[in-house]
Amino acid sequence: MKTSKNSKVSFKISTADVTRVQEGHTGKRSQLYLGSSGNAAKTERSLWQQRKDEHQGSKTRKEHFKIISEKVIGNEKCFKPNEGVIIIGATNFPEALDNALIRPGCFDMQVTVPRPDVKGRTEILKWYLNKIKFDQSVDPEIIARGTVGFSGAELENLVNQAALKAAVDGKEVVTMKELEFSKDKILMGPERRSVEIDNKNKTITAYHESGHAIIAYYTKDAMPINKATIMPRGPTLGHVYLLPENDRRNETRAQLLAQMDVSMGGRVAEELIFGADHITTGASSDFDNATQIAKQMVTKFGMSEKLGVMTYSDTGKLSPETQSAIEQETRILLRDSYEQAKHILKTHAKEHKNLAEALLTYETLDVKEIHIVLEGKKLHVR
C-alpha cells in the first residue's frame, strides 16, 4: 500500500465516499482508492468521475486504469497538501509501477503488507470458523502452524473446503478431521483412492515414509511430526507431515542439518530393508530438497569451514577450483547426513518396523497414534 507523505489533512469518510479503479487480473493487480471530504474535494471527485466516465467502455481495463491514474496524479506537484483528498494505491506487483508514481511527493510512503504469521493465520481461521458450525475441540492454531505462507483468501478456502467435506460425509459440524483433510488437499492435492498399488510397492512406501518419520522423531532439532500417510496424493505415494511450532524466520545450522537427515530417511530405509539393488526412484524429491539446503549452507549461509563466511551468488563465473571446492563441501554435508540417518534407523530398527506395519494396516496415522506405536503400544482398532 502506498500513500503520500505530503497529505496532512485528517478527516473521516464513509465507504460511499471512496471511488475505486483497478487494473490487472488474478495474481497481479493494482488499485487506486480516492477518498474525499469537504467542499474543496467535491470538484476533484467530480473530475475523477468525469474522466472515468469519458473512458469507460472505450478502452481496455489496463488503458482505463493508466488514463485515470495519470489524470489524477500526473501533474507536476502530484499532490496538494491541503486539498482534502487522499489517494491510496495498493498492488501486489510493485515492479510494474511507473517511476513517476513513486517519486517524492507522490506515492513515496510505502507500507508493506506481508502474508499473515502464525498468530494472524490463527485469528483469520477463527473469523471464518465462526461463520460455520464447528466442533469445540477444533484447534485453529494447529491448522495455522501447518499453513505457512497462506493468505487470508486461501485460509477462507480451506474452511469452505472443510465445510463441504463435512456436508458430504453427513456431519452437522466441522471437526479437525475435515480441516486436516482440507489442508492436505490444498497442499498435496486430492486423494487418489482409485489408484491401484500392489502390495510390494505399498510395503516399500510404508517403510520409506516410516524412515522419514523415525528420523524426525529421534532427531533433536527436527520439526515435530504431525501425520504420516501412504495414501497417494498428487504426484506422491505417501507423505510425512512435519508441523513447525512457529514461523521460522531464521534457522540454525543444526535445524538445517536435521532437515537434511529427515530427507535422507526414506532412501536409507529402502536400502536397509530391501537392499541396495532394490532402492527406488521415490527419493528424488527428497534429494532435491537436501541438495538445495546443502548448497545454500555452503554458498549462501557461510556454514562451510573450508570456504568460510563468503557468499557465492553466481557459481558459473567462479574459478574451476572454487566450483570444485563448493561441490566437494556439498557432497560432504550430504554424505554425513546420509550416514547419520542410517545410524538412527539401525538403532531404532524395531520402532521402524512397527511404524511401517501400522501404516500398512491403517494407511494414515496422526501424531498421537505415531507416538503410541513408537512407545511399543498397540493402537485401538478403528
C-alpha positions in Angstrom: 0.0 0.0 0.0 1.3 3.5 -0.8 0.2 6.9 0.5 1.5 10.4 0.2 3.7 11.9 2.9 2.6 15.4 1.9 -1.1 14.9 2.9 -1.5 16.2 6.5 -5.3 16.5 6.3 -7.1 14.4 8.9 -10.8 13.6 8.3 -13.3 10.7 8.3 -15.1 9.4 5.2 -17.6 6.7 4.7 -17.2 3.8 2.3 -19.7 5.5 -0.1 -17.2 8.4 -0.4 -14.5 6.2 -1.8 -14.0 5.8 -5.6 -12.0 2.8 -6.8 -10.5 1.9 -10.1 -8.4 -1.2 -10.6 -6.2 -2.8 -13.3 -4.9 -6.3 -13.7 -6.0 -9.9 -13.5 -5.9 -12.7 -11.0 -2.4 -12.8 -9.4 -1.2 -9.3 -10.4 -3.4 -6.4 -9.5 -3.2 -2.7 -8.8 -5.9 -0.5 -7.3 -6.3 3.2 -6.6 -8.7 4.5 -3.9 -9.7 8.2 -3.9 -11.2 9.3 -0.6 -12.6 12.8 -0.2 -14.2 15.0 2.4 -15.4 18.6 2.4 -16.5 21.0 -0.3 -12.9 21.5 -1.5 -12.7 17.9 -2.5 -16.1 17.7 -4.4 -14.6 19.3 -7.5 -11.7 16.8 -7.5 -14.1 13.9 -7.1 -16.3 15.1 -9.9 -13.4 15.4 -12.2 -12.3 11.9 -11.3 -15.7 10.6 -12.1 -15.9 12.6 -15.3 -12.6 11.2 -16.5 -13.6 7.8 -15.5 -16.9 8.1 -17.5 -15.1 9.5 -20.5 -13.0 6.4 -21.0 -15.5 3.8 -19.7 -16.1 1.3 -22.4 -13.9 2.9 -25.0 -10.6 1.5 -23.5 -9.4 -1.7 -22.1 -9.2 -2.1 -18.3 -5.5 -1.6 -18.4 -5.7 1.6 -20.5 -8.6 2.9 -18.4 -6.5 2.5 -15.2 -3.5 4.2 -16.8 -5.5 7.2 -18.0 -7.3 7.7 -14.7 -4.1 7.5 -12.7 -2.2 9.8 -15.0 -5.1 12.4 -14.9 -5.4 12.4 -11.2 -1.7 12.3 -10.1 0.2 13.1 -13.3 0.7 16.8 -12.6 4.0 18.5 -11.5 3.1 18.8 -7.8 1.4 15.4 -7.8 -0.4 16.0 -4.5 -1.6 19.3 -2.9 -1.2 19.2 0.9 -4.5 20.9 1.8 -6.9 19.7 -0.9 -8.9 17.4 1.3 -8.2 14.4 -0.9 -6.4 11.2 0.0 -5.3 8.8 -2.7 -4.2 5.3 -1.6 -2.8 2.8 -4.1 -2.4 -0.9 -3.5 -0.6 -3.5 -5.6 0.9 -7.0 -5.3 3.1 -6.3 -8.4 5.1 -3.1 -7.5 7.6 -3.8 -10.2 5.1 -2.7 -12.8 4.6 0.8 -11.3 5.9 3.8 -13.2 8.8 5.6 -11.5 6.8 8.8 -11.8 4.2 7.4 -9.4 6.7 6.7 -6.6 8.8 9.9 -6.9 9.0 12.2 -3.9 5.6 14.0 -3.3 3.6 11.1 -4.9 3.3 7.6 -3.6 6.6 7.9 -1.7 5.5 6.4 1.6 5.3 2.6 1.2 3.6 0.2 3.7 4.3 -3.5 3.1 1.5 -5.9 3.9 3.1 -9.4 4.3 1.3 -12.7 4.4 0.0 -13.4 7.9 2.2 -15.1 10.5 1.0 -18.0 12.7 -0.8 -15.6 15.0 -2.5 -13.8 12.2 -3.5 -17.1 10.5 -5.0 -18.3 13.7 -7.2 -15.2 14.1 -8.2 -15.4 10.4 -9.2 -19.1 10.8 -11.2 -18.2 13.9 -13.0 -15.5 11.9 -14.1 -17.8 9.2 -14.8 -20.7 11.5 -17.3 -18.5 13.3 -19.3 -18.4 10.1 -19.9 -22.1 10.1 -20.8 -24.8 12.7 -17.7 -26.4 14.1 -16.8 -28.7 17.0 -15.5 -27.2 20.1 -12.4 -29.5 20.0 -11.2 -27.7 16.9 -7.8 -26.0 17.5 -7.2 -23.3 14.8 -3.6 -22.9 15.9 -2.7 -26.4 14.8 -4.1 -25.7 11.3 -2.4 -22.3 11.3 1.0 -23.8 12.1 0.7 -26.1 9.1 -0.3 -23.4 6.6 2.8 -21.3 6.4 2.5 -18.7 3.6 -1.3 -18.9 3.3 -3.1 -15.7 2.5 -6.5 -14.8 4.1 -8.3 -15.9 0.9 -6.5 -19.3 1.0 -7.5 -19.8 4.6 -11.1 -18.9 3.8 -11.0 -21.5 1.0 -9.6 -24.1 3.5 -12.5 -23.6 5.9 -15.0 -23.7 3.0 -13.5 -27.0 1.7 -13.7 -28.4 5.2 -17.4 -27.4 5.4 -18.1 -29.1 2.1 -16.3 -32.3 3.3 -18.4 -32.4 6.4 -21.6 -31.9 4.4 -20.6 -34.7 2.0 -19.9 -37.0 5.0 -23.3 -36.1 6.5 -21.9 -34.4 9.6 -23.6 -31.4 11.3 -20.3 -29.8 12.4 -16.8 -29.4 11.1 -14.1 -31.2 13.1 -10.3 -31.3 13.0 -10.6 -34.2 10.7 -12.3 -32.1 7.9 -9.9 -29.2 8.4 -6.8 -31.5 8.2 -8.4 -33.1 5.1 -8.9 -29.7 3.5 -5.4 -28.6 4.3 -3.9 -31.8 2.9 -6.0 -31.4 -0.3 -4.8 -27.9 -0.9 -1.1 -28.6 -0.1 -0.7 -32.0 -1.6 -3.7 -32.5 -4.0 -6.8 -34.7 -3.7 -6.6 -38.3 -2.5 -6.2 -40.7 -5.4 -8.2 -43.6 -3.9 -8.8 -45.0 -7.4 -5.1 -45.8 -7.9 -4.3 -49.5 -7.6 -1.0 -50.1 -5.8 0.3 -53.6 -5.4 1.4 -54.9 -2.0 5.1 -54.8 -2.9 5.0 -51.1 -3.7 2.7 -50.3 -0.8 5.2 -52.0 1.5 8.1 -50.1 0.1 6.2 -46.8 0.5 5.3 -47.7 4.1 9.0 -48.3 5.1 10.1 -45.3 3.1 7.7 -42.9 4.9 8.3 -44.6 8.2 12.0 -43.9 7.6 11.3 -40.1 7.4 9.1 -40.3 10.5 11.7 -42.2 12.6 14.5 -39.7 11.7 12.2 -36.7 12.5 11.1 -38.3 15.8 14.6 -39.1 17.1 16.4 -36.0 15.8 16.6 -33.2 18.4 16.4 -30.2 16.0 13.9 -31.7 13.5 10.3 -30.2 13.3 7.7 -32.2 15.2 5.7 -34.8 13.3 2.0 -34.1 12.6 1.0 -37.1 10.4 2.2 -39.9 8.3 0.3 -41.5 5.4 0.7 -43.9 2.5 -2.4 -42.5 0.8 -1.4 -41.3 -2.7 -2.0 -37.6 -3.1 -1.0 -35.6 -6.2 2.3 -36.9 -7.5 3.3 -38.7 -4.3 2.5 -42.2 -3.0 2.9 -41.1 0.6 3.9 -38.3 2.8 5.1 -37.4 6.3 3.8 -34.0 7.5 6.1 -32.0 9.8 4.5 -29.2 11.8 6.7 -26.2 12.8 5.9 -24.9 16.3 6.0 -21.3 14.8 7.1 -19.5 11.7 10.8 -19.8 11.3 12.4 -16.5 10.3 15.9 -17.8 11.0 17.2 -21.3 11.0 20.2 -22.7 12.9 22.8 -24.9 11.4 21.5 -27.8 13.5 18.0 -27.3 12.2 19.2 -27.3 8.6 21.2 -30.5 9.1 18.1 -32.0 10.8 16.0 -31.3 7.7 18.6 -32.9 5.5 18.7 -36.0 7.8 14.9 -36.3 7.6 15.1 -36.1 3.8 17.6 -38.9 3.7 15.4 -41.2 5.8 13.3 -42.6 3.0 16.2 -43.8 0.8 18.1 -45.1 3.8 15.1 -47.1 4.9 14.7 -48.7 1.5 18.4 -49.7 1.4 18.4 -51.2 4.9 15.1 -53.1 4.5 15.2 -54.2 0.8 18.9 -54.0 -0.1 20.9 -51.7 -2.4 19.7 -53.4 -5.5 16.0 -52.7 -4.7 16.1 -49.0 -3.9 13.6 -46.9 -5.8 13.2 -43.6 -7.6 10.9 -42.3 -4.8 13.6 -40.4 -3.1 14.3 -38.0 -5.9 12.4 -35.0 -4.5 14.0 -35.8 -1.1 17.4 -35.5 -2.6 16.4 -32.3 -4.4 15.5 -30.8 -1.0 18.6 -32.0 0.8 20.9 -30.8 -2.0 19.4 -27.4 -2.1 19.9 -27.0 1.7 23.5 -28.2 1.5 24.3 -25.8 -1.4 22.8 -22.9 0.4 24.7 -23.7 3.6 28.0 -23.7 1.5 27.3 -20.8 -0.9 24.8 -18.5 0.8 24.8 -19.0 4.6 28.6 -19.2 5.2 28.4 -22.5 7.0 31.4 -24.2 5.4 34.7 -24.1 7.3 36.7 -24.6 4.2 35.0 -21.8 2.1 34.4 -19.6 5.1 31.9 -16.8 5.6 31.6 -15.8 2.0 28.7 -15.9 -0.4 28.9 -17.3 -4.0 25.9 -16.0 -5.9 26.8 -16.9 -9.5 28.8 -20.2 -9.3 29.1 -20.3 -13.1 31.5 -17.3 -13.0 33.8 -18.8 -10.4 37.1 -20.4 -11.0 37.2 -24.2 -11.5 39.0 -24.6 -8.2 36.3 -22.8 -6.3 33.5 -24.6 -8.1 35.2 -27.9 -7.2 35.5 -26.9 -3.6 31.8 -26.0 -3.4 30.8 -29.3 -4.9 33.1 -31.2 -2.5 31.7 -29.4 0.6 28.2 -30.0 -0.6 28.9 -33.7 -1.1 30.4 -34.0 2.4 27.3 -32.5 4.0 25.1 -34.9 2.1 27.2 -37.9 2.8 27.4 -37.1 6.5 23.6 -36.6 6.6 23.0 -40.0 4.9 25.3 -41.7 7.4 23.5 -40.0 10.3 20.1 -41.2 9.0 21.5 -44.7 8.6 22.8 -44.7 12.2 19.4 -43.6 13.6 17.4 -46.2 11.6 19.8 -49.0 12.6 19.5 -48.0 16.2 15.6 -47.9 16.1 15.0 -50.8 13.7 12.3 -52.2 15.8 10.3 -49.0 16.0 10.8 -48.5 12.3 9.3 -51.9 11.6 6.3 -51.3 13.9 5.5 -48.0 12.4 5.7 -49.3 8.8 3.3 -52.2 9.8 0.9 -49.7 11.4 0.9 -47.7 8.2 0.2 -50.8 6.1 -2.8 -51.5 8.5 -4.3 -48.1 9.0 -2.9 -46.1 5.9 -2.8 -42.8 7.8 -1.5 -42.1 11.4 -1.9 -38.9 13.3 0.7 -37.6 15.8 -0.9 -39.3 18.8 -1.0 -42.7 17.0 2.6 -42.4 15.9 3.7 -41.8 19.5 1.7 -44.8 20.7 3.3 -47.1 18.1 6.8 -45.8 18.8 6.3 -46.3 22.5 5.6 -50.0 21.7 1.9 -49.9 22.5 -1.0 -51.2 20.4 -3.4 -49.0 18.5 -7.1 -49.3 19.1 -9.0 -50.9 16.3 -10.7 -48.2 14.2 
